[in-house]
Amino acid sequence: MDRENSKIFSKTDKMKMLYEAKAEDVVYSAADADEDDLEAQDRSLEADKRQLHEIMKKE
């Protein structure tokens, strides 16, 4: 790892990155959603919970 470019992110920085990354993924339309879209949304929410848990556990 390059020490000059490495940075330890705060919990707030990590949360901002998580929300920014999520916002960039897709545009969601409930009117156009099918069963696969709803399942993908549920999986995404569960993944976000796991990611947040990992962030909190590390701090």
N, C-alpha and C positions, 0 to 999 in steps of 0.2 A: 504494500500500500504506500502511496506517495504521501509522506507526512505533510508536505507543504499544502496539498489540496484536501487533506482529510479534515473533517470537522465533526465534532460531537454535537448532535442536534438536541435541542431541548424538547420536552414533551409538547410544548406549544408549536414549535417548528414542525414536529412530526405530524401533529394533528392538521396543521395547515396543508402540508404536502398530501396527506391522505384525502382531504376534502377537495383540493385542487385536482388531484388525479382522478377522483371520482367524477367531478364536474366535466372533465374533458372526455370521458368515455363515450357516451351516446346521448342522443336526445330521445326521450321516452314519451310516447303517446299512448295513454290508457285506452283511447278509442280504437287504436290500431293494434293493440296487444293481443296476441293469441296465447294459447296455453304454454308454449315454449318460452315466450317472452316473460310471462308471469313466473315460471319456474326459474328462469335466469335471474330475474329480479330478486327472488327469494335467496338464491345461492349467493348473489352479490351482497345482500344484507348480512348473511351469515359469515361471509369472508371478511367483511368490514369489522364485524364483532371479533372475529379471531385475530385480525390484524391489530385492532385496538388493544385486545387482551395482551398480545405479545409486546406491544409498545409499553403498556403499563407495567408488565412484569419485569421488563429490562430496567425500569427506572427505580 
